[in-house]
Amino acid sequence: MTTIKKHFLSILVLFLCFPVLQAQYGYGNGNYGRRQSAIPRTEEPEKKIEPKTAEQIVESEMPHISEALDLNEFENAIVRSTLIKYVQEGIELQLLKLGPDKTKEGIEKIALKQNEELKAGLPEEKYEKLVALQKEGYNKIKRKKKEKKPKE
């Protein structure tokens, strides 16, 4: 071979091996891993999760309730307004941070007033379905808690 071909071949081998050699050596500055930004990272402040309002809570549940009870627009409005009113009272009761006995007593009073108002505004059969739906929801929560206990 001629010397030009030898030089061309050696330069070609050098260029082909250069990325491999660079990867073996690293990127300098003693940083052989990922490249890091020169700008220091500041910790992001924790985002506070704002609690849902009574309207948001009721709006998230209303499609399920309306579908299960087959409510017309008037009955839907009665249930929505009643639930918003009493969910708001429940939220206010929790914000007072009373003792467990007083909180439980207050929740029972709120539930009693809510049931009376719903019974007056809905037909008997739909009211009974709503009460059964509420109990079913509470039972699902209790079942989940009971299922977790045996796993200990």
C-alpha positions as CSV (number, residue, x, y, z in Angstrom):
1,M,0.0,0.0,0.0
2,T,1.0,3.5,-0.5
3,T,1.7,5.9,2.3
4,I,-1.3,8.0,1.4
5,K,-3.6,5.0,1.8
6,K,-1.9,4.1,5.1
7,H,-2.4,7.6,6.4
8,F,-6.0,7.7,5.2
9,L,-6.7,4.4,6.8
10,S,-5.1,5.4,10.1
11,I,-7.1,8.7,10.2
12,L,-10.3,6.8,9.3
13,V,-9.7,4.3,12.2
14,L,-8.9,7.3,14.5
15,F,-12.2,9.0,13.7
16,L,-14.2,5.8,14.1
17,C,-12.6,5.0,17.5
18,F,-12.8,8.6,18.8
19,P,-16.5,8.4,20.2
20,V,-15.6,5.1,21.9
21,L,-12.5,6.5,23.5
22,Q,-14.4,9.7,24.6
23,A,-17.2,7.6,26.2
24,Q,-14.5,5.6,28.1
25,Y,-12.8,8.7,29.4
26,G,-15.9,10.7,30.4
27,Y,-16.8,14.3,30.0
28,G,-14.2,15.9,32.2
29,N,-14.5,17.8,35.5
30,G,-14.5,14.4,37.3
31,N,-18.2,13.9,36.3
32,Y,-18.2,10.5,34.7
33,G,-22.0,10.0,34.9
34,R,-24.8,12.2,33.5
35,R,-24.1,15.8,32.7
36,Q,-25.4,18.1,35.4
37,S,-26.5,21.6,34.9
38,A,-24.3,24.4,36.2
39,I,-27.5,26.0,37.6
40,P,-28.3,24.8,41.1
41,R,-31.7,23.3,41.5
42,T,-34.0,24.8,44.1
43,E,-36.6,22.7,45.8
44,E,-40.0,23.3,44.6
45,P,-42.5,24.4,47.3
46,E,-45.0,21.7,48.1
47,K,-48.3,22.3,46.4
48,K,-51.1,22.6,48.9
49,I,-54.1,20.4,48.0
50,E,-57.1,22.5,48.5
51,P,-60.1,20.6,49.9
52,K,-63.1,20.3,47.7
53,T,-66.0,22.6,48.3
54,A,-69.5,21.2,49.0
55,E,-70.6,22.0,45.4
56,Q,-67.6,20.1,44.0
57,I,-68.3,17.1,46.1
58,V,-72.0,17.0,45.2
59,E,-71.3,17.6,41.5
60,S,-68.9,14.6,41.4
61,E,-71.5,12.3,43.0
62,M,-74.7,13.6,41.2
63,P,-74.3,11.7,37.9
64,H,-74.1,8.4,39.8
65,I,-77.1,9.3,42.0
66,S,-79.2,10.6,39.1
67,E,-78.5,7.4,37.1
68,A,-79.2,5.1,39.9
69,L,-82.4,6.8,41.0
70,D,-83.6,7.8,37.5
71,L,-84.3,11.4,38.6
72,N,-86.1,14.0,36.5
73,E,-84.8,17.6,36.4
74,F,-87.0,18.8,39.3
75,E,-86.0,15.9,41.6
76,N,-82.4,16.3,40.5
77,A,-82.5,19.9,41.6
78,I,-84.0,19.0,45.0
79,V,-81.4,16.4,45.7
80,R,-78.5,18.6,44.5
81,S,-79.6,21.6,46.6
82,T,-80.3,19.5,49.7
83,L,-77.0,17.6,49.5
84,I,-75.0,20.8,48.9
85,K,-76.7,22.4,52.0
86,Y,-76.0,19.5,54.3
87,V,-72.5,18.7,53.0
88,Q,-71.6,22.3,53.6
89,E,-72.9,21.9,57.2
90,G,-70.8,18.8,57.6
91,I,-67.7,20.6,56.3
92,E,-68.3,23.5,58.7
93,L,-68.7,21.0,61.6
94,Q,-65.3,19.4,60.7
95,L,-63.7,22.8,60.6
96,L,-64.8,23.4,64.2
97,K,-62.6,20.5,65.3
98,L,-64.8,19.5,68.2
99,G,-64.3,16.3,70.2
100,P,-65.2,13.0,68.6
101,D,-68.5,12.6,70.6
102,K,-69.7,16.1,69.7
103,T,-68.7,15.7,66.1
104,K,-70.5,12.3,65.8
105,E,-73.6,13.8,67.4
106,G,-73.5,16.8,65.0
107,I,-73.1,14.5,62.0
108,E,-76.1,12.4,63.1
109,K,-78.2,15.6,63.5
110,I,-77.2,16.8,60.0
111,A,-78.0,13.4,58.5
112,L,-81.4,13.3,60.2
113,K,-82.3,16.8,58.9
114,Q,-81.0,15.9,55.4
115,N,-83.1,12.7,55.3
116,E,-86.2,14.6,56.5
117,E,-85.8,17.2,53.7
118,L,-85.1,14.5,51.1
119,K,-88.1,12.5,52.2
120,A,-90.3,15.6,51.8
121,G,-89.0,16.4,48.4
122,L,-88.8,13.0,46.7
123,P,-91.3,10.3,46.0
124,E,-91.2,7.4,48.6
125,E,-89.7,4.8,46.3
126,K,-86.9,7.1,45.1
127,Y,-86.2,8.2,48.6
128,E,-85.8,4.6,49.7
129,K,-83.5,3.9,46.8
130,L,-81.4,7.0,47.8
131,V,-81.1,5.8,51.4
132,A,-80.1,2.3,50.2
133,L,-77.5,3.9,47.8
134,Q,-76.1,5.9,50.7
135,K,-75.9,2.8,52.9
136,E,-74.3,0.8,50.1
137,G,-71.6,3.5,49.8
138,Y,-70.8,3.4,53.5
139,N,-70.7,-0.4,53.5
140,K,-68.2,-0.4,50.6
141,I,-65.9,1.7,52.8
142,K,-66.3,-0.6,55.8
143,R,-65.7,-3.7,53.6
144,K,-62.4,-2.2,52.4
145,K,-61.3,-1.6,55.9
146,K,-62.2,-5.1,57.0
147,E,-60.3,-6.6,54.0
148,K,-57.1,-4.8,54.9
149,K,-57.1,-6.0,58.5
150,P,-56.5,-9.7,57.8
151,K,-53.5,-8.9,55.5
152,E,-51.5,-7.8,58.6
